[in-house]
Amino acid sequence: MPDERAPRVVVLGSVHMDLIATAARLPGRGESVTGGTFAMAPGGKAGNQACQCALAGAETRILTRFGDDAFGRELTSALAARGVDVSLVAVDPEAATGASTVLAGEGDYQSIIAPGAAGRLSTEDIARAAPAIGAADALILQLEIDPAISAEAAAVAAAAGRLVVLNASPAPEGWDALPEALRRSTGMLVVNRVEAGRLLGGAPAAGETHLARLLADRTGVRRVIVTEGSGGVSGCFDDETVRQPAFPAAVVDTVGAGDAFLGTTVVALLEGRAFAEALRRGAAAGCLAVSRGGVYDALPDRAAVDAFLAARA
């Protein structure tokens, strides 16, 4: 039976403004594609994941840095509007708020991230947020900021006995490339198939279906989840291995779908749900997210996930 108290989550990382160009297809190398559309929207894995955790029912705080500019103010408002506590956000007078360029087409995307102020997160920021990190049930990290800073936060959480969730994206070449303190503190690892290959030191074989177990054996992390888009999700928790198929979806936009999955799955686990049930809820959230346009606007709330699963019970 899930716990009655709302889980408490701190998310550390980059929040930036996405500058999104969408066309019928992605350009090839050295090629321009015309006839697309342009939009701006809040983005960054930390922001997406924080919003999804809040929408899933967790008390969620975001730890990041913004510049003293219009993008920073707009992002702060967007996070707060979705129930995220922004009291740990620092305003940096010397750096602009981060931004990313996103090229979307054919149900896929590419992006380049300029972290801006979030790239200046420091030891002082972690010290300032240490009480909140220690009081949370989970700390969620990605690799869009300096891994050394993430490692400091992870050490604080682990020392307090909290779950450290690492979304190793963008993934380094090999697990050992990450700081030792971050590797030691990670209690749950979430990656996609490409990132799993990088952590393992090479692309997985086309028919490989046990990536989560391979990663768990390689890294020593107790919970490992590998997302594969329309191929579903594989996960392992100690000796338990789970395969969750993807729900059929009419794909509109895949940006943020992995973050919808991660946030919903983490909250479900913190509520005391079984591993397989948590993955199913995460897969439902990802399916709902890809069937809508936008990023924050596409993230489903708890009621939407409940209704989706009830219709498929």
HELIX and SHEET records of a PDB file:
HELIX    1   1 LYS A   45  LEU A   55  1                                  11    
HELIX    2   2 ALA A   70  ALA A   81  1                                  12    
HELIX    3   3 ALA A  117  ARG A  120  5                                   4    
HELIX    4   4 THR A  123  ALA A  135  1                                  13    
HELIX    5   5 PRO A  147  ALA A  159  1                                  13    
HELIX    6   6 TRP A  175  ALA A  177  5                                   3    
HELIX    7   7 GLU A  180  SER A  185  1                                   6    
HELIX    8   8 ARG A  193  LEU A  200  1                                   8    
HELIX    9   9 LEU A  211  THR A  219  1                                   9    
HELIX   10  10 GLY A  229  GLY A  231  5                                   3    
HELIX   11  11 ALA A  257  LEU A  270  1                                  14    
HELIX   12  12 PHE A  275  VAL A  290  1                                  16    
HELIX   13  13 TYR A  296  ALA A  298  5                                   3    
HELIX   14  14 ARG A  302  ALA A  310  1                                   9    
SHEET    1   A 8 GLU A  59  LEU A  63  0                                        
SHEET    2   A 8 ARG A   8  LEU A  12  1                                        
SHEET    3   A 8 ALA A 138  LEU A 141  1                                        
SHEET    4   A 8 LEU A 163  ASN A 167  1                                        
SHEET    5   A 8 MET A 188  ASN A 192  1                                        
SHEET    6   A 8 ARG A 223  THR A 227  1                                        
SHEET    7   A 8 VAL A 233  PHE A 237 -1                                        
SHEET    8   A 8 GLU A 240  GLN A 244 -1                                        
SHEET    1   B 4 THR A  37  GLY A  43  0                                        
SHEET    2   B 4 HIS A  16  THR A  22 -1                                        
SHEET    3   B 4 THR A  97  GLY A 105  1                                        
SHEET    4   B 4 ASP A 108  GLY A 116 -1                                        
SHEET    1   C 2 ARG A  65  GLY A  67  0                                        
SHEET    2   C 2 ALA A  90  ASP A  92  1                                        
END                                                                             
